[in-house]
């Protein structure tokens, strides 16, 4: 049975360092899933807030444009990561691209995906979060603190 590795991927350089680490460290028979969670910016204006809702409604097109651009960046990042693995000798059949809309939260969505049968999570230390953690990025920190019964590698 193949070892299944979940790579938490965004479009940051730290995420690519994690992919580079995999390309140098893991054997080519591992199954690698490049997993991205898309934040839903448009959900911001769906939450009722008397002060903010009118502003969000007037800016709906801008938020939709941001969502579309982020999706494009994530798709490009996933293809770039896949190409890196292919050049390192991984077979295409062992590389899975999976991009999902945020359901519960980025860290919780990564953990939920990991619980569906993966052997390990590999992620960069920091992504593109606007709020940074003290030593680790907030998503990395949450995954480390919350994931159970799975190995986690955080690449710097």
C-alpha positions, 0 to 999 in steps of 0.5 A: 500500500502506498504511503499517502502524503498531504501537502498543505499548499498555498502560493507562498515560498514556504509552501514551495520549500515543503514541496522541494523537501518532498522532492528531495526526501521522499521516494517516488512511489509515495502518493502526494496530494497537493491540498489547498483551501480557498478562503471565501472573501465573499462570505464576509459580507454575508454575515450580518453586521449593521455597520459593515454589511452596507459597505460589503454589499457595495464592494461585492464585485471587488471581493468577487474579483479578489476571490477569482484572483486568489483561485487563479494564484492557487491553481498556478501554484498547484501546477508549479508544485506538480511540475516540480515533483514531476521533474524530480521523478514522481509519476503523474499518477502519484500526484493529486491536486485538490483545491477546496473552498473553505468549510470550517477554517483552513487548519481544520479543513487541512486536518479533516482532509488528513483524517481521510486516510493520509499518513503524514502532513507536510507544510511550510512554516508560514504561509501568506497569512496577514497575521503571523504567529510567534514562531510558526504561522497561525495555520501551521500552529493550529495544525500542529496543536490539533491534529491527532494520530498523524505525523506532521512535518513543518518545513522552514 
